Amino acid sequence: MKPPSLRLVPSVSAVSAPPSPVIDAALLRRFDVPGPRYTSYPTADRFVEAFGDSDYAQALRQRRDHAAARALPLSLYVHLPFCESLCYYCACNKIITRHHDKARRYLDYLALELRLQTAHLGEGMPVSQLHLGGGTPTFLSDEELAQLMQMLRGAFNFAPNGEYSIEVDPRTISKARLAHLAALGFNRLSFGVQDFDPAVQKAVHRIQPAAQVFELVAEARRLGFASVNVDLIYGLPRQSAESFDRTLAQVCELRPDRIALYAYAHLPARFKPQRRILDADLPPAGVKVEMLSRSIAAFGRAGYAYIGMDHFALPEDTLAVAKRQGRLHRNFQGYSTQPDCDIIALGVSAIGRVGATYSQNVKTLDEYYDLLDQGRLPVVRGLALTRDDVLRRTVIMALMCQGRVDFEAISLAHLVDFQKYFAAELQALEGLQAQGLVRLSAREVQVTPMGWFFVRAVAMVFDRYLQADQARSRFSRII
């Protein structure tokens, strides 16, 4: 099956969408600096080993014993680390294997971790959001995915109108498997595409014909999935601005409900698979900036709304609606329409949030299995947030999600004088205002339409840890 001809036809609702600002390449280069993605604040690199399994267990019990907290829906994240083949660009925690029997053992230990968590949290708690991430969740067989969902539904009370998503490698899925996912209750899919160009796919060791993706997305729509996301990466080896234009045109023709456009961060010293990518094959920084600029323009012409950072959505998608209505939230999986909520995380390296705490599990299978065999929660590090952390988290998430911070609302909610407390930060924002990224008044700071493309830089102004040590090399670049 060939992909359809490459036509750019905006939807009816997209025709009336406001035009995106023209992004100046010089501005993109100026802000091409390392910075956090702010799926949390403080960011995960600030977690400490002094926070362990007993601290996490206490946080679970406090939630169980607090009636108001207990009534709020949870978000679930399950990390499934297995992949059949290695993608050279990948920086995720994964295990490359063709031995599918490993998944069955892993499921047994997930069940054990779940029992330990619910012993403190309580069973039957409401859930309105689930995300299976990886690795490759579709490494699991249909039967194993059914077993996992049965396990989760047995421990929690899933809301009928919740968002239940799974990351899908097109190479591991078929029409029949998509139908099985729908039958299990998944209503959102995220396809890893990265790039449709065969030369780029070969360079990153991920061959998947465009026709295959088009066929699967069409089937997902026929089956009634509420939202289909496509992941893209720019800055990969063998990419050029012209070659990526072709991928952009195909993606716009594919017309997924959502698009995640990530910048490739080449860090071979930290991620061994990336050592197979030659520096000489990577596009220069100027070309990478041009790819981003062309991508923003292409998605704007195709009628996509810019959500924030690296996310785009069709105007009728629930994510775009939530942004327009000021209901956008952000968690460890990125932007979300679900209310700000606690996250119960299961599996190796999974990160969760309960109350004013963050926690992360151990990163290797051996450690994970060993701790669970001892009857211990596999938490290796985390953080109990201070009053300042909670305050700054509120400000940063307001910027990242609503693009606006109301000084009086923050002052009343946190019992501070916003303008005195953040006097240095407000002074720093004046420089961003001069560059057209924010608007400051006596009552609020507002991110401009241009500023949305650099919202991480705006949020970084309020990051106390980042401003204190300036250790930004640990993060991916903003652009």
C-alpha positions in Angstrom: 0.0 0.0 0.0 1.4 3.4 -1.0 1.0 6.5 1.1 -1.6 8.9 -0.4 -0.3 11.7 -2.6 1.2 14.5 -0.5 -1.5 17.1 -0.3 -1.7 19.7 2.5 -5.4 20.2 3.2 -6.2 21.9 6.5 -9.4 20.8 8.2 -12.4 23.1 8.4 -11.7 24.0 12.0 -8.1 24.7 11.1 -9.0 27.3 8.5 -10.1 29.8 11.2 -7.1 29.1 13.5 -4.9 32.1 14.2 -1.7 32.2 12.2 1.5 31.1 14.0 4.2 33.7 14.5 7.1 33.7 12.1 10.0 32.4 14.1 13.3 34.2 13.4 16.2 31.8 12.9 18.5 34.1 14.9 16.2 33.8 17.9 16.1 30.1 17.6 19.9 30.0 17.7 20.1 32.4 20.6 18.0 30.1 22.7 19.5 26.8 21.5 20.9 26.1 25.1 20.5 23.1 27.4 17.5 23.2 29.7 15.0 21.0 31.6 11.8 19.8 30.0 9.9 20.4 33.2 7.8 17.3 33.3 8.4 17.9 37.0 9.8 20.5 39.3 12.2 20.0 40.9 13.6 18.0 37.9 14.5 14.3 38.3 18.3 15.1 38.4 17.6 16.6 41.8 16.3 13.4 43.3 18.3 12.0 46.2 19.0 8.5 47.5 18.2 9.7 51.0 14.6 9.3 49.9 13.8 5.6 49.8 11.2 2.9 50.0 10.0 3.7 53.5 9.5 7.4 52.6 7.5 6.4 49.5 5.4 3.9 51.6 4.6 6.7 54.0 3.5 9.0 51.2 1.1 6.2 49.9 -0.3 5.7 53.4 -0.9 9.4 53.9 -2.8 9.6 50.7 -4.9 6.5 51.7 -5.7 8.1 55.0 -6.7 11.5 53.6 -10.3 11.3 52.4 -10.1 14.3 49.9 -6.9 12.9 48.3 -8.3 9.4 48.2 -11.3 10.6 46.1 -9.1 12.2 43.4 -8.4 10.0 40.3 -4.9 8.7 39.9 -2.6 8.4 36.8 -0.8 5.1 36.2 2.5 4.7 34.4 3.9 1.3 33.6 7.4 1.0 32.2 7.9 -2.0 29.9 11.7 -1.9 29.0 12.0 -4.6 26.3 12.9 -4.1 22.7 13.7 -6.6 19.9 16.2 -4.3 18.2 18.3 -1.3 19.1 17.5 2.2 17.7 20.9 4.0 17.8 19.4 7.4 18.8 17.6 6.0 21.9 18.3 7.4 25.3 15.5 5.5 27.1 16.0 2.8 29.7 15.6 -0.4 27.6 16.6 -4.0 27.4 17.4 -5.4 23.9 16.4 -9.0 23.6 14.6 -11.5 21.3 13.8 -13.7 24.3 10.1 -13.0 24.9 10.0 -15.3 27.9 11.7 -12.4 29.8 8.4 -10.4 29.6 6.5 -13.1 31.4 8.9 -13.0 34.3 8.7 -9.2 34.4 4.9 -9.3 34.5 5.1 -11.6 37.6 7.3 -9.0 39.3 5.1 -6.1 38.2 2.2 -8.0 40.0 4.4 -8.3 43.1 5.2 -4.6 43.0 1.6 -3.7 42.5 0.6 -5.8 45.6 3.2 -4.0 47.7 2.0 -0.6 46.5 -1.7 -1.2 47.1 -0.9 -2.7 50.5 0.0 0.9 51.5 -2.2 2.8 49.1 -5.4 0.7 49.3 -7.2 -1.1 46.5 -9.9 0.2 44.3 -8.6 3.8 44.0 -10.0 5.7 41.0 -7.9 6.0 37.9 -8.5 8.3 34.9 -5.2 8.0 33.1 -2.9 5.1 32.1 0.2 5.2 30.0 2.3 2.2 29.0 5.8 3.3 28.0 9.1 1.7 27.1 11.1 0.3 25.7 8.5 -1.2 23.4 5.2 -2.0 25.2 4.0 -4.0 22.2 7.0 -6.3 22.7 4.5 -8.1 25.0 2.2 -10.6 23.4 -1.5 -10.1 23.2 -2.0 -12.5 26.1 0.6 -10.7 28.2 -1.0 -7.3 27.6 -4.3 -8.8 28.5 -2.8 -10.2 31.7 -1.3 -6.8 32.6 -4.6 -4.9 32.0 -6.5 -7.5 34.1 -3.9 -7.0 36.9 -4.3 -3.2 36.8 -8.1 -3.3 36.6 -8.2 -5.7 39.5 -6.2 -3.2 41.7 -7.8 0.1 40.6 -11.2 1.4 39.5 -10.8 2.7 35.9 -13.0 5.6 35.0 -15.1 4.9 31.8 -14.1 8.2 30.2 -10.4 8.1 31.1 -7.4 8.4 28.8 -5.7 5.0 28.3 -2.6 5.2 26.0 0.1 2.9 24.8 3.4 3.6 22.9 3.5 1.5 19.7 6.4 0.5 17.5 4.8 0.1 14.0 7.1 -2.9 13.3 5.5 -4.9 16.2 1.9 -4.3 15.4 -0.8 -5.4 13.0 -4.4 -4.6 12.3 -5.5 -7.5 14.4 -3.3 -6.3 17.3 -4.7 -2.8 17.1 -8.2 -4.4 17.5 -6.9 -6.3 20.5 -5.6 -3.1 22.1 -9.0 -1.4 21.5 -10.7 -4.4 23.1 -8.4 -4.1 26.2 -9.6 -0.5 26.7 -6.8 1.5 25.1 -8.2 4.6 23.4 -5.0 6.5 22.5 -2.0 5.4 20.5 1.5 6.9 20.1 3.4 5.7 17.0 7.2 6.1 16.9 8.0 7.3 13.4 11.0 9.6 13.9 11.6 10.0 10.1 10.2 8.5 6.9 13.4 8.9 4.9 14.9 5.4 4.2 18.5 6.7 4.4 17.8 8.2 7.9 16.0 5.0 9.0 19.0 2.9 8.0 21.4 5.3 9.8 19.5 4.9 13.1 18.8 1.2 12.6 15.0 1.5 12.4 13.5 0.5 9.1 9.8 1.0 8.8 8.1 1.8 5.5 5.8 4.8 5.4 3.1 2.7 3.8 3.0 0.5 7.0 2.4 3.5 9.2 -0.3 5.0 7.0 -2.1 1.6 7.0 -2.0 1.3 10.8 -3.1 4.9 11.4 -6.0 4.4 9.0 -7.0 1.2 10.8 -6.7 2.9 14.2 -9.2 5.5 13.0 -11.5 2.9 11.7 -11.4 1.2 15.1 -12.4 4.4 16.9 -9.2 5.3 18.8 -9.9 8.8 20.2 -6.4 10.2 19.5 -3.3 9.1 17.5 0.1 10.7 18.2 3.2 10.5 16.0 6.7 11.0 17.3 9.3 12.7 15.1 12.9 13.6 15.7 15.0 16.2 13.9 18.7 16.4 14.0 19.2 12.7 13.2 22.1 11.4 11.1 21.7 11.8 7.3 18.9 14.3 7.7 18.9 17.5 5.8 16.4 20.3 5.8 15.1 19.1 2.4 14.8 15.5 3.4 12.9 16.4 6.5 10.6 18.6 4.5 9.5 15.4 2.7 8.8 13.7 6.1 6.9 16.7 7.3 4.7 16.6 4.1 4.0 12.9 4.6 3.1 13.5 8.3 0.8 16.3 7.4 -0.9 14.0 4.9 -1.1 11.3 7.5 -2.8 13.9 9.7 -2.4 12.4 13.2 -4.3 14.1 16.0 -1.1 15.0 17.8 2.5 15.4 16.8 5.5 15.3 19.1 8.6 16.9 17.5 11.8 16.2 19.5 15.3 17.4 19.0 17.9 14.7 18.9 20.4 15.1 21.7 23.7 13.5 20.8 25.3 12.4 24.1 27.4 9.3 23.2 29.3 9.5 26.5 26.1 8.9 28.4 24.2 6.7 26.0 26.2 3.8 24.5 23.9 3.1 21.5 24.6 6.6 20.2 28.2 5.7 19.8 27.2 4.0 16.6 26.2 7.3 15.1 29.0 9.2 13.4 29.4 12.8 14.2 30.1 13.5 10.6 26.6 12.2 9.7 24.8 14.7 11.9 23.3 17.8 10.5 25.1 21.0 11.5 23.5 23.2 14.2 22.3 25.7 11.6 20.6 23.1 9.6 19.0 21.7 12.8 17.6 25.1 13.6 16.3 25.4 10.0 14.5 22.0 10.3 12.7 23.3 13.4 11.7 26.5 11.8 10.4 24.7 8.7 8.6 22.2 10.9 6.8 24.9 12.8 5.8 26.6 9.5 4.6 23.3 7.9 2.5 22.3 10.9 1.0 25.8 11.1 0.1 25.7 7.4 -1.5 22.3 7.9 -3.7 23.7 10.6 -2.0 22.3 13.7 -2.2 24.3 17.0 1.0 24.7 18.9 0.5 23.3 22.4 3.9 24.0 23.9 7.5 23.0 23.7 7.6 20.2 21.1 3.9 19.3 20.9 1.3 20.1 18.2 -2.4 19.1 17.9 -5.3 19.5 15.6 -7.6 22.2 16.9 -10.4 19.8 17.6 -8.1 17.4 19.6 -8.7 17.4 23.4 -5.2 18.7 24.0 -5.7 21.8 21.9 -9.1 22.3 23.4 -7.6 22.0 26.9 -5.0 24.6 26.1 -7.6 27.1 24.7 -9.7 26.6 27.9 -6.8 26.9 30.3 -7.1 23.3 31.4 -3.7 22.0 30.2 -1.5 20.1 32.7 1.9 18.6 32.5 3.3 15.4 34.1 6.1 12.9 33.5 4.5 11.8 30.2 4.3 15.4 28.9 1.2 17.6 28.3 -2.1 16.2 29.5 -5.8 17.1 29.6 -6.2 15.3 32.9 -6.3 17.3 36.1 -3.1 17.6 38.0 -2.9 14.3 39.9 -0.8 11.8 41.7 1.1 9.2 39.5 1.6 5.6 40.6 4.6 4.3 38.6 5.4 0.6 38.1 8.5 -1.1 36.7 12.2 -0.4 36.3 13.2 3.2 36.4 9.6 4.4 36.5 9.0 7.8 38.2 6.0 8.6 40.3 4.5 11.4 42.3 2.4 11.1 45.4 1.5 14.3 47.3 4.5 16.5 47.7 7.0 13.7 46.9 8.6 12.2 43.8 10.1 8.7 43.6 12.0 6.6 41.1 12.5 2.9 40.9 15.8 1.1 40.4 17.1 1.0 36.8 18.2 -2.6 36.3 16.2 -5.8 36.3 18.5 -7.5 38.7 18.1 -4.8 41.3 14.3 -4.6 40.7 13.8 -8.4 41.1 16.1 -8.5 44.2 14.3 -5.8 46.1 10.9 -7.3 45.3 12.1 -10.7 46.4 13.0 -9.1 49.7 9.4 -7.7 50.0 10.6 -4.2 49.5 9.3 -1.4 47.2 12.0 -1.0 44.5 12.4 2.8 45.1 16.0 3.9 44.8 15.7 7.7 45.1 13.2 10.5 45.3 12.5 13.9 46.9 10.2 15.4 49.5 9.4 18.9 48.2 10.0 22.0 50.3 7.5 24.9 50.5 9.7 26.8 48.0 9.7 23.8 45.7 5.9 23.6 45.7 5.6 27.3 45.1 8.0 27.3 42.2 6.4 24.2 40.8 3.1 26.1 40.7 4.7 29.0 38.8 6.7 26.9 36.4 3.7 24.7 35.5 1.5 27.7 35.0 4.0 29.0 32.5 4.4 25.7 30.8 0.7 25.0 30.6 -1.3 28.2 30.6 1.5 30.6 29.5 0.4 33.0 32.3 1.1 33.6 35.9 -1.3 35.7 38.0 0.6 37.3 40.8 -2.3 37.7 43.2 -3.5 34.1 42.7 -0.1 32.7 43.6 0.3 35.1 46.5 -3.1 34.0 48.0 -2.5 30.3 47.4 1.0 30.2 48.9 0.8 33.1 51.4 3.7 35.1 49.9 4.1 38.5 48.3 4.8 37.3 44.7 6.6 40.5 43.6 8.9 40.6 46.6 9.6 36.8 46.6 10.4 36.7 42.9 11.9 40.2 42.6 15.1 38.9 41.0 13.2 36.6 38.6 10.9 39.4 37.5 14.0 41.6 36.8 15.4 38.7 34.7 12.2 38.5 32.7 12.6 42.0 31.5 15.3 40.8 29.2 12.9 38.2 27.7 10.3 40.9 27.4 12.7 43.0 25.4 13.0 40.0 23.0 9.3 39.7 22.6 8.9 36.4 24.6 6.8 37.7 27.5 4.7 40.6 28.6 5.0 41.9 32.1 2.5 44.0 34.0 1.9 44.9 37.7 -0.5 41.9 37.8 0.9 39.1 35.7 3.5 37.7 33.4 2.1 36.5 30.0 4.0 34.3 27.5 3.6 35.8 24.0 2.7 33.7 20.9 6.4 33.9 20.0 7.4 33.0 23.6 5.5 29.8 23.5 8.2 28.3 21.3 10.8 29.2 24.0 8.6 28.5 27.1 11.4 26.3 28.6 13.7 29.4 28.7 11.0 31.4 30.4 10.4 28.7 33.0 14.1 28.3 33.7 14.1 31.8 35.2 12.1 30.5 38.1 14.2 27.3 38.6 16.1 27.9 41.9 18.4 24.9 41.4 19.3 25.8 37.9 20.0 29.4 38.7 22.1 28.4 41.7 24.6 26.0 40.0 24.2 26.7 36.3 24.9 23.0 35.7 22.9 22.8 32.4 25.0 20.4 30.4 23.0 17.5 31.9 19.9 18.6 30.0 18.9 18.3 26.3 19.0 21.6 24.3 15.9 23.7 24.2 15.8 23.7 20.4 
